[in-house]
Amino acid sequence: MDTRLTKDDLLARIRKRGPLTDPVMPGYSGSPLERAVLDDGTAVVIKHIDLGRDLAAIASNDRGRAATLWLSGLLDRLPRSIDHATMAAWPEEGGWTLVMRDVSAALIEESRVLTRDESRRVLRQVADYHRTLAGVQHQDLCPLETHLSMFSPRSIARLDQEAEIIIAIKVGWRAFERLAPAAIREAVLRLQSDPRPLAEALRSRGTTLVHGDLWFSNLGLLEDGLVILDWSLATAAPGALDFALFLLGNSAAIDATRDEIVRDYQAVCGDAFDRAALDLGLLGAFVEYGWLLANGEEHGWDEGALAWWLDAISPALGRLPAA
C-alpha cells in the first residue's frame, strides 16, 4: 500500500470512522482524535489540530509543524528503524488534519515500567537517528530559543490562565523559587527571560533533528525499531537535549536510576559522547520543565528528583557566558 496519501485519496478510501476513545493512544494536546479503517483494512488515527486552542502550539508558535515537516520530506530522511506513522496531512481552517497508521499496539502504556534494557533500546535508536540527521536545518523547525522558554512564567502569561496545565506550571515555578539555591534560581529565571545564551551554547556543540518531546506517550517499542509520534516540537539542537528531555519525563517509569540511564546514554553514543552537550542539555530540559520537578510529588516524581536535577545542572552554568 502507498503510505503517502493526498486528502482526496485518504477520504475516498475510508470505510469506517468514529471517535477514538482508547486511552492507549491518547491525545495529550487536547486535539480531537478519530479512528478509521481504509478499504484494505488498514487502521488509521485521524488527528484534528486546532492551532488556536492547543496550548503547546500557541506556546511554541506552531503553524502545523508536525504536518509541514512530513510534507517537506524531512521525516522521510529518518532511518527505516524509526516509524513516524504519518501517511497524510492537509490544512484545515484554523489548523491541520494529520493521519497516522494506528500504531497503538506498539505504544508504551501509561502504567508500564520499562526495563533498563528496554530503555537502552530506545536510547540506541534515538542516538542512531541523531547521527543520521546531524547538521539538518529546516525553516519550519521550532526555534531553539522558543523551545527552551515556552513554559517560562513570561511565556505562559499569554495563555489561558484558567487551564489546569497553566495553573500547575505557575504553582511549580513558585515552588522552584522557594526550593532552589539562590545561584541556580537566579540563573534559571534569567535564562527563561532570555534563553539566547543557553541556545547559543547548545548550538555550539553541533545540532541534529531533535524531536523535543520524547515522553513515553509519543514512543512505541518495535522488535527492531522505534515508533516516534508527534513532531510538533521538533527543533535543531544537540541530541543531548532530546536525551535530557527523555530522562526528565520518563525516568520515574524506568527500572534504573538516573545515573544508570545517563551512563547508558554515554555508552550508546560511544566516541560521539559530548559531556558539555549533556550538561547543557540537562540545563535546557530543566529550564523548560523544572516546574514539574519542583512540584514533583503531585506529578509522580520521587522525593529526590529535584535534588538530583539541581546537582546535575550546576556544571552547565559554568559553561555559559558571564551575565
N, C-alpha and C positions, 0 to 999 in steps of 0.2 A: 504493500500500500504506500502511496506517496504521502509522506508525513508532513509536507508543506502545502497547505491548502489556502485558497482565497476564501473570502467571506461567502461568496455565492456557492463555491464548491462545497464548503462545510455545511451550510444551511440546507443545501439540496440533499445531502446525504443523511441528515438526522432522521431517525425512525422513532425514537422515544426520547422524551425530555421531561425533566422535572426538577424541583428544588433539591439541593444536596443537603441532607441533614446528618450524614455520617460524620461523627466528630473526629474520625481518623485523619481526614483531610480538611482541617478547619480553615476558616477564613479569618485569620487574626487581624487583618486590616479592617475588617468590617465590610469588605466588598461582597455583594451577594454572589452565591455560587449555585450552579446548576450541574446536574449530571445528565449526560445524554448518551445515546447509543447510535452509532453510524450504521450504514447499510451493510457493512461487512462484519458487524458485531463488535467493532472497537468501541470501548467505553471511553468517554471523554468528560472532562470537567470544564465548564464554561464560567469564567470569572468576569464579572462586570465591575470595572474600576471607575469609581466616581472621584475624579481628582479634586473636586471641590469639597468633598466630605471626608476623604481619607486623611487622617491627621498626619500619618507618616509622609504621605505625598505632599501635603502642604508644607510640612517642616523641612522637607528635602528639595522643595521646588521641583517636584516631579511633574513632567509633562507626558507621561506614558513611557517611562524609561524601559520597563521590562519588555514592552512591545517593540519599541523602536530599536533596541539593541538586537532583538531577534530579527526584525525585518531587515536590518542593515547587513545581516550575515555574521555579525561578530560572534554570536553564541555558537555558530556552526564551526568556529575555529577551536572550540574546546576539544580535548581528547575524546575518543569514542567511548571511553570508560565513564565519562560524565554525561548524564542524561538530564537535560533541562526540561524535557517533556513537551515543550511548546510546539504546536503544529499549525496554529493560525492566530492572527491578530488583526484587528481593524479599529479605526477610530469611530467613536460614537459621540453624540452631543454630550459635552461635559466630561468625556473620559475615553476609555478604551474597552474593548472586549478582547479577552485573551482566552484561547482554547488550548488545553493541555490534555495529553493522554492521561487517563486515570491511573496514576501510579500509587494509589493509596495503600495497596498491599505491601509496598516496599517501605513506606514512611515509618519513621521512628515514633512509636506511640508515646503519648504524653507521660504515661506511667512507667515507661521502660527505663531500666538502668543498663547502660552499655558496659560490657566488659572492657578491660583495658585493651585487649587485643582488638575489639571492635572499634574502639576509639582510635587506635593506631591505624586501622584500615582507612578510616575517614581521613585522618591527617595525611596519610600517604597519597591518597587520591587528590586531595586538595593541593598538596605540595607539587604533585606532578602537573596539575593544570596551571599552577602559578609559573612553573618553569616554561611550560609550553607557550604561555601568553606574556612572557616577560617583555616589558617595554611598550605594551599596547597602549594606544591612545584612541579616544573616540569622543566626538563632540557632545554626545548625549550622556556620558558618564556623570554621576553626581560629583560636583566639585568637592575635593577633599575637605576644604575649609567648612563647607556646608555640612558634610557628613559628621565632622567632629563636633560641631556646635548645635546640631539640630534639636537636642534635648536640653540645651542650656536654659537657665531661667529667662534670659532675654529672648531666646527664640520661641519658647512656648508661650510668651506673653501675648502673641498674636493668634493663638489657637483658642478653641472652645474651653473656657475656664471652668465649665461645669462638667466636662468629660472626666470620667473616672481615671483615665490614664494621666491626664494633666494634673489632677489633684495628687495622685501618687507621686508624680515627678517632683512637684513642689514640696511635698512632705519629705521626700527622700533627700533633696538637696539641703533642706533646712537641717535634717539630721546629720548630714555630712559636715556642715559648718560647725555643728556642736562637737562632733566626734573626732575630726581630723586635726593633727598637729597644725600649728599656725602656718608654718612654711609651706606645707603641702596644700592647705586650704587656700592660701593666697595665690599659689601658683596655678591651681586648678581653676579657680574663679577667674584669674587673669587670662588663661587660655580659652576659657569659654567665651569671654568677651572679645578676644582677638586670637583666633586659632591659627593665624598665619605662621608664627614661629614654629609651632609644632608641625603644621602641614609641610613647611619647607624642610624641616629636619627629616621628616619621614621620606619625602620625595628624594632627598639627597642620598638615601640608601638604595635607590633603584625602585622601579614600580612595575606592577603587573596588573592584570584584571583581578580586582578584589571584589568578591560577592558582597561583603559588607553586612551580612545578616545570617551567618552560619549557625543559627539556632536549630535545635532538633526538629522544630516544626517545619523547617524547609529542607530537611535531609531525609534520604532513604538509602538503606543498605541493599546493594545488589550483590550477586555472587561474585562478580568480577568488576564491580564499578560502584558508582555512587549517583543517586538522584540529588540534584540541587535545584530547588524551585525558587521562584520569586527573585528576579534580578533587579528589582526596583531601587535598590540602594547601592548598586554596583559603582565602584569608583576606581581610580588609579592610585595605587599605594604599594608599599612593600607587602609581600604576602604575610609578613608577621602581624599585620593589623587584622587580617582575617583570622589568624590563629588566636590572637588575643581576644577577639570578639567571641570566637568559638569557646575559648576557655571560660570567659566570664559568664556566658549564657548557659553553658552545659555542664560545667564541672560537677555540680551537685548531683547530676544524673549519670556519672561515670564512676565505675568501681576502681578508682585510683585517686591518689592525692593530686593536688595541683602541681606540686613539684615533680611528680612522676609524669604527668601529662606534658609538662614543659620539657622534660628530658626526652620523652618520646618524640616531640616535635623536633628537637635538636637532632635526634637520630634520623628521622625521615628526611630532613634537609641535607644531612651529610656535610660535604665540604662547602655547600652553599649557605650553611647556617651563618647568620649575621647577628651577633649579640646586641649591637647597637640598635639594629632594626627591631629586635624583640623588645628591648627596653622601651623604645619609642612607641611601639605598637601597644604594649601594655598600658602606657600612659594615655594613648589615644582612646583605647577602649574604656578606660576609667573616666576620661573627660566626657564621654558620651553617656556611660551607664553607671557612674558612681552612685547615682541616686538609688539604684536598685540595691546595691551592696550596703549602703548606709541604712536602708530600711529593710535589711535582709531577712529578718525573722518573718516578716509578713510575706515575703516573696520566695521563701523556701531555701534560702542560703544558710549554711551552717554558721555557728557563732563566731568562728574565726575567719570568716571570709573577708570582712573589711580589713582586719589587721594584716592578713596576707597581702592583700592588694596595696595597702598603704606602704608596706615594705617594698613590694615589687616595683612600684612606680617611682620610688625615690631616685634610683640611679639615672633615670631618663631626665630628671630635672637638671642634672649637671651637663646634659648633652644639648641643652637649649641655649640660645644667646642670652646674655645677661639682660634683665629687664631694664 
